[in-house]
Amino acid sequence: MSSRGDDWLDFSKKVSDHIENYTVPQYGDKGNDEADEFTAEDCVKHIKRYIARHAKNSRPDQDELDLLKIAHYAQMAHTKLQEQK
């Protein structure tokens, strides 16, 4: 596997851990959370919000956490587009 592929697998593990240990306990799982009502466009709006605050948040490690959230919203947007087909 390429180094880029290895980097992606490492990052995707961090995103998965974030989803399992933060997002699902706080907001619920698919089928039982507010994101069920989101469209792909809503997910992209959330991505833009996190991008806009990049490097502007004073909380430690927030930029890294926001990148995990961006990846999760990108996945949800992708899934919603696939479900529309």
TIPA-271358 format. One record per residue (C-alpha): x, y, z; residue in three letters. Coordinates in steps of 0.25 Angstrom, whole numbers, plus 5000, padded with zeros to 4 digits. Layout:
! residues N
XYZALA/...
END
This chain:
! residues 85
500050005000MET/500550144997SER/500950245008SER/499650325005ARG/498850205007GLY/499450175020ASP/499250325024ASP/497750315020TRP/497550185028LEU/498250245041ASP/497350365039PHE/496050285037SER/496350215049LYS/496350345057LYS/495050385050VAL/494450255054SER/494850265068ASP/494350415069HIS/492950365064ILE/492950245073GLU/493450315086ASN/492850455084TYR/491850475073THR/490950355075VAL/490950365091PRO/490650515090GLN/489650515078TYR/489150375076GLY/489450275064ASP/488950285050LYS/487450265050GLY/487250335063ASN/487950465062ASP/487750605057GLU/488650575045ALA/487650485039ASP/486950605034GLU/488150675028PHE/488350675013THR/489650665006ALA/489650815005GLU/489450825020ASP/490650745022CYS/491450835013VAL/490950955021LYS/491550895034HIS/492850865027ILE/492951015022LYS/492651055037ARG/493850975042TYR/494751015031ILE/494351165034ALA/494851155048ARG/496151075045HIS/497351135052ALA/496351235059LYS/495951155071ASN/496651175084SER/496351045090ARG/497550945090PRO/497450835079ASP/496150895073GLN/496750895059ASP/497050745059GLU/495650715065LEU/495050805054ASP/495750725043LEU/495150595049LEU/493750665048LYS/494050715034ILE/494350575030ALA/493150515037HIS/492250615030TYR/492850585017ALA/492550445019GLN/491150475022MET/490950565010ALA/491550455001HIS/490550345007THR/489350445006LYS/489750464991LEU/489850314989GLN/488550284996GLU/487850384986GLN/488250294974LYS/
END
